[in-house]
Amino acid sequence: MVRLSDELHFVGIDIGATSLTVAVTDGQLRVLGSASEPSDVRSGPSAVLDVAAALVDKLRADVGIDSFEGAGVGVPGPVSFPQGPPSAPPLMPGWDRFPVQDVLAKRLCTPVLVDNDVTIMALGERQFGVARGVRDFLFVKIGTGIGCGILLGGSVYRGMSGSAGDIGHIQVDEDGVSCACGNNGCLETYFGGAALARMATDAALAGMSPWLAECLGADGRLTAVDVGTAAAAGDPVAMEMTRAGGRRLGQVLAGLVSFLNPGLVVLGGGVAGLGHVLLAEVRSVVYRQSLPLATGNLPIVLSELGDLAGVVGAAQLVSEAVLRQQSPLPRSDRQAQPLRRATTRQSAQVPQKLQRLRWREVIPPQVISSQELSETPQVIPVSAQRVRTEARIRQMGQEPRDQDDFHTRVV
Ligand SMILES: [Zn+2]
């Protein structure tokens, strides 16, 4: 890993279904400032991206920064990575194929990369959170919907078309209620922010929970936060909703754990704030249902970074891409597609600025791929080469002579 200068700055934008968070980081991805605002993703890309850009402008002024080297963006749906447009996202009407990358690049005057929000949270957790140093892990975001970020061998796994990890639409009951994706009985219809809000409202209206009924009367609506508050206060209906949701999630995760054998499972997102009641239920199901060999040394834990996981990961995503294009050092993944850049004078200056970087650390040996190693010329010692050549000559029925070529050579 190469660490960038503190003088560089990146932006991380985490667009959730009901809110968005923005952060500005330095070159080492330390958060210099962050801000959040409620924002309904269903209001469409133009409105949401306007709010995001305005928050970035405000942070830019607060932190005192003129320009950024890049902005990473997470959206709550499948993304055609690295081209950037969301692809038929169930929670995001009006966003399908919308050019988020181009619009934000022009608006912010900086290169932009867009990815799925769960993937960027996983990257953030690996950068500064509980998954530091873990190469194979799953990050499960439980927000309005449910998704899973997959890191295998230290790299993000997105699948062929970018939809890997969309576990919220794994069917857990074929006779279940209909889902926004058009199928029935998806995990998201049993658990996640939207499902909890719907079930809590039903319970309140049915008179099953005086606590939830009071919240509904006071606020006019219920959210997963209300369920968490009610559960923490001992409301039996809210506690059972949390446990039942945890069991459904655990059921899906047990299959994933048996299939992928990760070294860690991290639960994050707003609904993960339900905390240890949820965690205990998920652990119980996964440890009981997955293969013993896969769970023998498998921690299942809550996210350490919370709301900042997404913005840190978004900044990390774009910083790596910018760096990969500019690094003078050999890398195995140089074939990554170029970042789409704005055509402004400001962004056109980025390459020159990066060329002035002083690299603080060189790439350690482990980032050189096995393919590169196999392509690296190797020098065979004289003694070993001599033995091989003598043997070959004897196989041909001759005796080696002193003048035969025993010089070291490159093979
Ligand atoms: Zn579904």
Residues whose N, C-alpha, C, O or C-beta is under 5 A from the ligand:
A	BS01	ZN	G168 H169 C179 A180 C181 N183 C186
